[in-house]
Amino acid sequence: MISEQAKIDLIGFGKKLQQAKHGEKSNIVKKALSHFGWSSHHTLYRELNKLGWTSGKQQRKDAGSTSQDEQSLLMLAAMSKTSARANGKTLMETPNAISVLSQNGFTFKSPSTVNKLLRDRSLTAKQMKQDTTHGHFRTEHPNQVHLVDPSLCVLYYPPGSTKGMRVQKYTTAAEQYKNKPEMLEKIKNLRVWRYVMVDHFSGLVTVKYYECAGESQEILYDFLIWAWGKMSGSPFHGLPRTMYWDKGSANTSKAIKYALNCLSVENIAHTTHLARAKGAVEQANNLVEKLLEGRLLFEPVNSVEELNAIAVKWQNAYNADLIPNYNAKHNRHGLARTDAWLKIMQPEFIQHLHELPAADYCRYIFTHEPVLRTVSGELEITFRHPVAKKSLTYSVAEIDGIYAKQKVLVNPIVLGDDARVLVTIAQPLGDDIKCELAPVLFNEMGFRIDSPVFGEGFDTKKDSVVDTNQKALDRVAFPNMLDEEIEKAKAKKATPFNAQIDALSHIKNIDLPTAITPKGSKLDLPTEFVPTEAKPLSPLKLKRAVMNALGRDLEPKDIDVLAQYKAVFVEDIPGIVDELLNNKAPVLKVVNT
């Protein structure tokens, strides 16, 4: 910013430049630079342009155009942006980038020209570091959206005590120095983490401290259950409709997501590294750090337990705008945060106040995973609900795409006493289908109360996706038929596809290639595996065998019959005995003739 007198002097130099003849401008520029103490003529002309000065020259026809290759310029801008570090430093500046890219087939004008073109096109490294544009959102009632964010404090409590009390410590500049991580490693298990929650509608702040090495799903869940429960000195309590936070490992863990599902709390995680997406809780963290922890410098506390005790007192006073000589009203609505939250008691908002279930239910849903169930032929599932403490039946017939034998995941919903469940159906190509279901009710005789009375109606369910597909395929196999006609055709074993499918006829016309059957070699089997040649029974052995089979001595007529048999083998004995017992005429047998 230049003074008014400098502006007058600058306008004078501008007029001289406009009136200067050929060869005189360089001396005028030197005098101007010396007068103002500037080192570059670019600065002189830039300041003149701010005052509306023009050179009076006719503008060139190619003004605004450049011979700089656009693809090379974009490549340099991308390299510069990619090399930017979190601390704001850009590793690949324009001269260095030109040096690298010129050896990779890209061409450039001078570094100053390239920088000017980057500024004109809003492609400089500084411009690329700016936050992307963003909008606003509003909430319509208390407990609609809660935001949570943990943050590491500068406090810690080393082991040991002085007169029976632990001593509050702050990490020093050396311990926090970025190149000395070993200093923080020594005290990582003693660090204090601050968990802050904000009700977006009212701006009401809730804070609790934990002594731990880092974030975890157990600590996060403990904080949520504590913050949503009733506490002394504040009316704030109840479950939100939506939780909005970042994609931290604890926030997105299976146990947390499962527990929130059971509590009917929607879980939304914003884009990674986008702190302003939850600006309300970021601001709350800043307020707690300055307004509460700033006081600890002058009146230390001796443990995390003491810290939490004073934190509850502070948050209640802050939310109620009762801190002495301090205006704690919210800037947006101008009310004390507690007063704004108490609007939930108004008739139009009271239905949004959902109290936290009992502690044992909260522990149950955090420690139990969803249960896998198989849909029955009646399109039902069974589940033992922790609220009902017994197995209940749930109908899934109204869920789109459901079918018998399908696998579904079941979560108990512990909000309320109606034993509802959340059924999840995995979708490989899209978002999972979720549906809340109430249990099927039965009368004292064990009948479903929603079933029709016999003779007055039928319990017909809509076709499942499998039923629909089955009918569609039947119509393909039996074209131009109604469903009833198809069933009759199937009962009569009618040939499908109007008997127009050639399933076998084409096999008759297959020309098999002529092949020479190779002659294989015989195996040399051990003698115990080589079958012996069977020999017919002698007349004496034949009589003994028949006599043993009859269980008596042979009679003369039996002997006469046996005398007519020739070449009898052991396997023939049962037939001969049968003939003797039935007085059948013998049949002469000749074996191996």
C-alpha positions in Angstrom: 0.0 0.0 0.0 1.6 3.3 -1.1 0.8 6.7 0.4 -1.3 9.5 -1.2 1.9 11.5 -1.9 3.5 8.5 -3.5 0.4 8.1 -5.7 0.7 11.7 -6.8 4.4 11.2 -7.7 3.5 7.9 -9.5 0.9 9.7 -11.6 3.6 12.2 -12.5 6.0 9.5 -13.7 3.1 8.0 -15.6 2.4 11.2 -17.5 6.1 11.5 -18.4 6.1 7.9 -19.8 3.1 8.7 -21.9 4.7 11.9 -23.3 8.2 10.4 -23.7 9.8 10.1 -27.1 11.6 7.1 -28.5 14.6 6.2 -26.3 13.6 8.4 -23.3 11.4 5.9 -21.3 14.3 3.9 -19.9 15.7 7.0 -18.1 12.3 7.8 -16.7 11.8 4.3 -15.5 15.3 4.4 -13.7 14.4 7.6 -12.0 11.0 6.2 -10.9 12.6 3.1 -9.5 15.2 5.1 -7.6 12.6 7.5 -6.3 10.3 4.7 -4.9 13.1 2.2 -4.0 11.8 -0.5 -6.2 14.0 -3.0 -8.0 11.9 -4.1 -11.0 10.2 -2.2 -13.7 7.4 -4.7 -13.4 6.5 -3.3 -10.0 6.4 0.2 -11.5 4.0 -0.7 -14.3 1.9 -2.8 -11.9 1.4 0.1 -9.5 0.6 2.4 -12.4 -2.0 0.0 -13.8 -3.7 0.0 -10.4 -4.2 3.7 -10.8 -5.7 3.2 -14.2 -2.6 4.3 -16.2 -2.3 3.2 -19.8 0.7 3.5 -22.0 -1.3 5.0 -24.9 0.1 2.4 -27.3 -2.3 0.7 -29.7 -3.0 -2.9 -28.4 -1.4 -5.6 -30.4 -3.7 -7.9 -32.4 -2.3 -11.0 -30.6 -2.7 -9.5 -27.1 -3.8 -12.2 -24.6 -2.5 -15.0 -26.7 0.7 -17.0 -26.0 3.1 -19.3 -27.8 3.6 -21.3 -24.7 2.6 -24.9 -25.1 -0.6 -25.4 -23.0 0.0 -29.1 -22.4 3.5 -28.3 -21.0 2.0 -25.6 -18.8 -0.6 -28.0 -17.4 2.0 -30.6 -16.8 4.1 -28.2 -14.8 1.1 -27.0 -12.8 0.3 -30.6 -11.9 3.9 -31.4 -10.9 3.9 -28.3 -8.6 0.6 -29.3 -7.0 1.6 -32.9 -6.5 4.8 -31.8 -4.7 3.0 -29.6 -2.2 3.5 -30.7 1.4 1.1 -30.5 4.4 3.2 -27.7 5.9 2.5 -25.5 2.9 5.9 -25.9 1.3 6.0 -26.6 -2.5 9.0 -28.8 -3.3 8.9 -28.4 -7.1 8.9 -24.7 -7.9 8.7 -23.3 -11.5 12.5 -23.1 -12.4 13.1 -26.6 -11.1 10.0 -28.0 -12.7 11.0 -26.5 -16.1 14.5 -28.1 -15.7 12.9 -31.5 -15.1 10.2 -31.4 -17.7 12.4 -29.9 -20.4 14.3 -33.2 -20.3 11.0 -35.1 -20.8 9.9 -33.6 -24.1 8.1 -30.5 -22.8 8.9 -26.9 -23.9 8.6 -23.7 -21.9 9.1 -19.9 -22.1 11.0 -18.1 -19.4 10.2 -18.9 -15.7 8.7 -15.4 -15.3 6.5 -15.8 -18.3 5.4 -19.3 -17.1 4.6 -17.9 -13.7 2.5 -15.1 -15.2 0.6 -17.6 -17.3 0.0 -19.8 -14.2 -1.4 -16.7 -12.3 -3.6 -15.8 -15.2 -5.1 -19.3 -15.4 -5.3 -19.7 -11.5 -2.9 -22.6 -11.6 -0.2 -21.4 -9.2 0.8 -23.6 -6.3 -0.6 -21.0 -3.8 -4.0 -21.1 -5.6 -4.1 -24.9 -5.6 -3.7 -24.9 -1.8 -6.9 -22.9 -1.3 -9.9 -24.7 0.1 -12.4 -25.9 -2.5 -15.7 -24.1 -2.6 -18.3 -25.3 -0.1 -21.9 -24.6 1.0 -24.0 -24.7 4.1 -26.6 -27.1 5.6 -29.2 -26.5 8.3 -30.9 -28.7 10.8 -34.6 -28.4 11.8 -34.7 -29.6 15.4 -32.4 -30.5 18.3 -30.9 -34.0 18.3 -31.2 -34.2 14.5 -27.4 -34.2 13.9 -24.6 -34.6 16.4 -21.0 -34.1 15.4 -18.1 -35.7 17.3 -14.3 -35.1 17.0 -11.5 -36.3 19.3 -8.4 -34.1 19.6 -5.1 -34.6 21.4 -4.5 -32.2 24.3 -1.2 -30.7 25.4 -1.8 -32.1 28.9 -0.4 -35.3 30.4 0.0 -36.7 33.9 3.4 -38.5 34.5 3.5 -41.4 37.0 4.3 -40.8 40.6 2.8 -38.2 42.9 3.6 -35.3 45.1 1.9 -35.4 48.5 -0.4 -38.1 47.2 -1.4 -36.2 44.0 -0.3 -36.5 40.4 1.1 -33.4 38.8 -0.4 -31.8 35.6 2.2 -31.4 32.8 2.2 -29.7 29.4 4.2 -31.0 26.5 7.0 -28.5 25.9 8.0 -27.0 22.5 10.9 -29.5 22.3 8.5 -32.4 22.9 6.1 -31.2 20.2 9.0 -30.3 17.7 8.3 -32.1 14.5 11.8 -33.6 14.2 11.7 -35.1 17.7 9.0 -37.8 17.7 10.9 -39.8 20.3 10.0 -37.2 22.9 6.3 -37.8 22.3 6.8 -41.6 22.2 8.0 -41.5 25.8 4.7 -40.1 27.0 2.3 -41.5 24.5 0.4 -43.7 27.1 0.1 -40.7 29.4 -1.4 -38.3 26.9 -4.9 -36.8 27.4 -7.4 -37.0 24.5 -10.3 -34.6 24.4 -13.6 -35.9 22.9 -16.1 -33.2 22.0 -19.7 -33.5 20.8 -21.9 -30.7 19.4 -25.6 -30.7 18.7 -25.7 -28.9 15.3 -29.1 -27.2 15.9 -28.4 -25.6 19.2 -24.5 -25.6 19.2 -24.6 -27.3 22.7 -21.1 -28.6 23.6 -20.3 -31.8 25.5 -16.7 -32.7 26.4 -14.9 -35.6 28.2 -11.2 -36.5 28.6 -9.5 -39.8 28.4 -5.9 -40.8 29.3 -4.7 -43.1 26.5 -2.2 -43.6 23.7 -4.7 -42.9 20.9 -8.2 -43.2 19.6 -10.1 -46.5 19.9 -13.6 -47.7 19.2 -14.0 -48.6 22.9 -13.3 -45.1 24.1 -15.4 -43.6 21.3 -18.4 -45.8 22.3 -17.9 -45.0 26.0 -18.0 -41.3 25.1 -21.2 -41.6 23.0 -23.1 -43.5 25.6 -21.9 -41.0 28.3 -22.8 -38.0 26.2 -26.3 -39.3 25.2 -27.2 -40.3 28.7 -28.7 -38.0 31.4 -26.2 -36.1 33.5 -26.5 -33.9 36.5 -26.8 -30.2 35.9 -27.9 -30.4 32.2 -31.2 -31.2 30.5 -29.3 -32.4 27.3 -29.7 -36.1 26.5 -31.0 -38.4 23.9 -30.0 -40.1 20.7 -29.5 -38.2 17.4 -31.0 -39.1 14.1 -27.6 -38.8 12.4 -24.0 -38.9 13.5 -21.6 -36.9 11.3 -17.9 -37.3 11.6 -14.7 -38.1 9.7 -13.6 -41.5 8.4 -11.4 -42.3 11.4 -10.7 -46.0 12.1 -12.7 -45.9 15.3 -15.7 -44.1 13.8 -16.0 -46.5 10.9 -15.3 -49.7 12.8 -17.7 -52.6 12.5 -18.6 -52.5 16.2 -19.5 -48.8 16.1 -21.5 -49.0 12.9 -23.4 -52.1 14.2 -24.2 -50.4 17.5 -25.5 -47.2 15.8 -27.6 -49.4 13.5 -29.2 -51.0 16.6 -29.8 -47.6 18.0 -31.4 -46.3 14.8 -28.7 -43.7 14.4 -27.6 -42.9 10.8 -23.8 -42.9 10.4 -22.4 -40.5 7.9 -18.6 -40.0 7.4 -17.4 -37.0 5.5 -14.5 -36.8 3.0 -11.1 -37.6 4.4 -8.9 -34.6 5.5 -11.9 -32.2 5.2 -12.0 -30.7 8.7 -14.3 -27.8 7.7 -17.1 -30.4 6.8 -17.7 -30.6 10.6 -16.8 -27.0 11.3 -19.1 -26.8 14.3 -17.3 -29.4 16.3 -13.9 -28.1 15.1 -14.9 -24.7 16.5 -16.1 -26.4 19.7 -12.7 -28.1 20.1 -11.1 -24.7 19.8 -13.4 -23.1 22.3 -12.8 -25.9 24.9 -9.1 -25.6 24.4 -9.0 -21.9 24.9 -11.9 -21.3 27.4 -11.4 -24.4 29.6 -7.9 -25.7 29.2 -6.5 -22.1 29.1 -7.7 -21.8 32.7 -5.8 -24.9 33.8 -2.5 -23.0 33.3 -3.3 -20.9 36.3 -5.2 -23.5 38.4 -4.0 -27.0 37.6 -5.9 -30.2 38.3 -4.2 -33.4 39.4 -5.8 -36.2 37.4 -8.0 -36.9 34.4 -10.8 -37.6 36.9 -10.5 -34.1 38.4 -10.3 -32.7 34.9 -13.5 -34.4 33.8 -15.3 -33.2 37.0 -14.4 -29.6 36.3 -15.2 -30.1 32.5 -18.8 -31.1 33.3 -19.2 -28.0 35.5 -17.6 -25.8 32.8 -19.7 -27.2 29.9 -23.0 -26.8 31.9 -22.2 -23.2 32.7 -20.9 -22.4 29.2 -24.0 -24.0 27.5 -26.3 -22.0 29.9 -24.4 -18.8 29.4 -23.6 -18.5 33.1 -19.8 -18.0 33.0 -19.2 -14.7 34.8 -18.5 -11.7 32.7 -18.4 -13.8 29.5 -20.9 -13.8 26.7 -21.4 -17.5 25.7 -24.5 -17.0 23.6 -24.4 -18.7 20.2 -23.6 -16.2 17.4 -26.1 -17.9 14.9 -29.3 -17.8 17.0 -28.3 -15.5 19.8 -29.5 -17.8 22.6 -27.8 -19.7 25.3 -27.1 -23.2 23.9 -29.1 -25.0 26.6 -32.1 -22.7 25.9 -31.8 -23.5 22.2 -31.7 -27.3 22.8 -34.7 -27.1 25.1 -36.8 -26.3 22.0 -37.0 -30.1 21.7 -39.6 -29.9 24.4 -42.0 -28.0 22.1 -44.9 -30.1 20.7 -43.6 -30.0 17.1 -40.2 -31.4 18.2 -40.8 -33.6 21.2 -41.1 -36.8 19.0 -37.4 -36.4 18.2 -36.3 -37.0 21.8 -35.3 -40.6 22.0 -33.8 -41.7 25.3 -30.8 -44.0 25.4 -31.6 -47.6 26.3 -30.5 -49.4 29.4 -26.8 -49.8 29.9 -26.9 -53.6 29.5 -28.5 -53.3 26.1 -25.9 -50.7 25.1 -23.1 -53.2 26.1 -24.9 -56.0 24.3 -25.1 -54.3 20.9 -21.5 -53.2 21.0 -20.2 -56.7 21.8 -22.4 -58.8 19.5 -22.1 -58.9 15.7 -25.1 -59.1 13.4 -26.7 -62.6 13.2 -26.9 -64.5 9.9 -30.4 -66.0 9.2 -31.8 -68.0 6.3 -35.3 -67.0 5.0 -37.8 -69.8 5.3 -40.3 -70.9 2.6 -42.9 -68.7 4.4 -40.5 -65.8 3.9 -39.9 -65.5 7.6 -36.9 -65.5 9.9 -36.6 -66.1 13.6 -34.4 -64.1 16.0 -33.9 -64.0 19.8 -34.3 -60.3 20.7 -32.4 -59.0 23.8 -35.4 -56.8 24.7 -38.0 -59.6 24.5 -35.4 -62.2 25.8 -37.0 -64.8 23.6 -37.1 -66.0 20.0 -39.5 -64.0 17.8 -40.7 -64.4 14.2 -40.3 -61.7 11.6 -41.9 -61.6 8.2 -39.6 -60.4 5.3 -42.3 -60.9 2.6 -42.6 -57.2 1.9 -38.9 -56.7 1.2 -38.2 -56.2 -2.5 -36.1 -59.0 -4.0 -36.4 -61.4 -1.1 -36.7 -65.1 -1.7 -36.6 -68.4 0.2 -33.2 -69.7 1.3 -31.7 -66.2 1.0 -29.2 -65.2 3.7 -29.8 -62.0 5.6 -28.1 -60.2 8.5 -30.2 -59.3 11.5 -29.5 -56.6 14.1 -31.7 -56.0 17.2 -33.0 -52.5 17.6 -33.0 -51.7 21.3 -34.6 -48.3 20.9 -38.2 -48.7 22.3 -39.8 -51.9 23.6 -41.4 -53.3 20.5 -38.5 -55.7 19.7 -37.9 -54.5 16.2 -34.9 -55.7 14.1 -32.9 -54.3 11.3 -32.6 -56.7 8.4 -29.8 -56.2 5.9 -29.6 -57.8 2.5 -26.2 -57.6 0.8 -26.2 -56.3 -2.8 -23.0 -57.0 -4.8 -23.7 -54.3 -7.3 -25.0 -51.5 -5.1 -26.0 -50.3 -1.6 -27.2 -52.9 0.8 -31.0 -53.1 1.4 -31.9 -52.3 5.0 -35.4 -52.7 6.5 -36.8 -52.3 10.0 -39.3 -55.0 11.0 -41.6 -55.5 13.9 -42.2 -59.1 15.2 -45.2 -61.1 13.9 -47.9 -61.2 16.6 -49.6 -64.5 17.6 -52.9 -65.1 19.5 -53.1 -67.3 22.6 -53.6 -70.4 20.4 -50.4 -69.8 18.5 -52.0 -68.5 15.3 -50.7 -65.4 13.5 -53.3 -62.7 14.1 -52.8 -61.3 10.6 -53.7 -64.7 9.0 -57.2 -65.0 7.3 -59.8 -67.2 8.9 -60.1 -70.6 7.2 -62.7 -70.4 4.5 -62.7 -66.6 4.4 -59.6 -65.9 2.5 -56.1 -67.2 1.6 -52.7 -66.2 2.9 -51.2 -65.5 -0.5 -47.8 -63.7 -0.6 -46.6 -61.7 -3.6 -44.1 -63.5 -5.9 -40.5 -63.4 -4.8 -37.8 -62.6 -7.4 -37.2 -66.4 -7.7 -41.0 -67.0 -8.2 -41.0 -64.3 -10.9 -38.0 -65.8 -12.6 -39.4 -69.3 -12.5 -42.6 -68.1 -14.2 -40.7 -66.1 -16.8 -38.6 -69.1 -17.8 -41.6 -71.4 -17.9 -43.2 -69.0 -20.4 -40.0 -69.2 -22.5 -40.1 -73.1 -22.5 -43.9 -73.2 -23.2 -44.6 -70.2 -25.5 -48.0 -68.8 -26.2 -49.6 -70.4 -23.1 -51.2 -69.0 -20.0 -49.8 -70.0 -16.6 -52.6 -72.4 -16.0 -52.0 -74.0 -19.4 -48.3 -74.3 -18.7 -49.0 -76.2 -15.5 -51.3 -78.6 -17.4 -48.6 -79.1 -20.1 -46.0 -79.9 -17.5 -48.3 -82.4 -15.8 -48.8 -84.2 -19.1 -45.1 -84.3 -19.7 -45.5 -82.2 -22.8 -42.3 -81.6 -24.7 -41.1 -78.0 -24.0 -40.2 -75.5 -26.7 -42.9 -76.9 -29.0 -40.6 -79.9 -29.5 -38.4 -77.8 -31.8 -35.2 -78.3 -29.9 -32.8 -80.6 -31.7 -31.2 -82.3 -28.7 -30.4 -85.7 -30.1 -31.0 -85.8 -33.9 -27.8 -84.0 -34.8 -25.8 -86.7 -33.0 -26.9 -89.2 -35.7 -25.1 -87.1 -38.4 -21.8 -86.8 -36.6 -19.1 -88.4 -38.8 -16.7 -90.1 -36.4 -13.1 -90.3 -37.6 -11.7 -93.7 -38.6 -9.5 -94.9 -35.9 -7.2 -97.9 -35.6 -7.9 -99.7 -32.3 -4.5 -100.4 -30.7 -3.9 -103.8 -29.3 -3.0 -103.6 -25.6 -0.7 -105.9 -23.7 -2.0 -108.4 -21.3 -1.3 -107.9 -17.6 0.7 -110.5 -15.8 -1.6 -111.1 -12.8 -0.5 -113.0 -9.7 -1.8 -116.6 -9.6 -4.2 -115.9 -6.8 -6.0 -113.4 -9.1 -6.2 -115.8 -12.1 -9.6 -117.6 -12.2 -9.4 -121.4 -12.3 -11.4 -123.3 -14.9 -14.6 -124.7 -13.5 -15.2 -128.5 -13.7 -18.5 -130.4 -13.6 -19.4 -132.4 -10.5 -18.8 -136.2 -10.5 -22.0 -138.3 -10.0 -21.0 -139.0 -6.4 -20.4 -135.3 -5.5 -23.6 -134.4 -7.3 -25.6 -136.8 -5.1 -23.9 -135.6 -1.9 -24.6 -131.9 -2.8 -28.3 -132.6 -3.5 -28.7 -134.7 -0.4 -27.2 -131.9 1.7 -29.4 -129.3 0.1 -32.6 -131.5 0.6 -31.6 -132.3 4.2 -32.5 -135.9 3.8 -31.4 -139.1 2.2 -32.0 -139.6 -1.5 -34.9 -141.8 -2.6 -34.8 -144.1 -5.6 -36.7 -141.7 -7.7 -34.3 -138.9 -6.8 -31.4 -141.1 -7.9 -33.1 -141.8 -11.2 -33.6 -138.1 -11.9 -30.0 -137.2 -11.1 -28.8 -139.9 -13.4 -30.3 -138.0 -16.3 -28.2 -134.8 -15.6 -25.0 -134.4 -17.5 -22.2 -131.9 -16.7 -23.7 -130.4 -13.6 -21.9 -127.5 -11.8 -22.2 -126.3 -8.3 -24.3 -123.3 -9.3 -26.9 -125.7 -10.8 -27.7 -127.4 -7.5 -30.4 -125.0 -6.3 -32.4 -125.5 -9.6 -32.1 -129.3 -9.4 -33.3 -129.3 -5.8 -36.3 -127.1 -6.8 -37.2 -129.6 -9.6 -37.0 -132.5 -7.2 -39.2 -130.9 -4.6 -41.8 -129.9 -7.2 -41.7 -133.2 -9.1 -40.7 -131.4 -12.3 -39.4 -133.3 -15.2 -35.6 -133.0 -15.3 -34.0 -130.9 -18.0 -30.7 -132.3 -19.4 -27.9 -129.8 -19.2 -24.8 -130.0 -21.3 -22.0 -127.6 -20.3 -19.1 -126.5 -22.5 -20.3 -128.5 -25.5 
